[in-house]
Amino acid sequence: MRKLVVSLLVAGAVMFSSYAFALEIGYVDIYQIFNEYKKTKDYDKVLEEERGVKEKELEKKKEEIRKMQDKLELLKENEQEKEREKITKAAMEYRELERQYLLDLKKKRDDKMKEIVEDIDKVVEDYARKKGYDVILNKGAVLYGGKKYDITQDILRIVNQGYK
């Protein structure tokens, strides 16, 4: 019985190893592709410009609050209470505006990242079909892979060519 189990295990290992050699396998560095993709770089510029505009708007609001605080000391005591309420309200509006700006930018960034990753995934899938690959792995999941299996540059070239 023991010999039968060992024989079956050995036969299974031989069959699996012979099949494994028939697989066409490659890997890509998805982070490198993402970071060097022209669409990613272009969108980073757009996002930075938008962030700059939002920061200027926030700085303007912050300056208005500072002026209100500076003016507070010059007012009479009964007027100070009214002004403090205005300052508190303005500070709350500032925090809400800041929070909303950050949420909006994060959502836009997340949406664009999803779109970029989908672009890359589609190119990898098309490449695999055209070139006869059975498996393409992310480099992060590969402990060791020979350079001949690294198709990162091919994928990067294709995604950048496909980007207008």
TAZITA-V195438 format. One record per helix or strand of 2 or more residues. SS is the DSSP state (helix for helix, strand for strand). FROM is the first residue (numbers start at 1). TO is the last residue. Records with the same first field share a line. If there is no record, write none. Layout:
SS: FROM-TO, FROM-TO
This chain:
helix: 2-20, 30-36, 38-72, 77-131, 139-141, 147-149, 152-162
strand: 25-28, 135-138
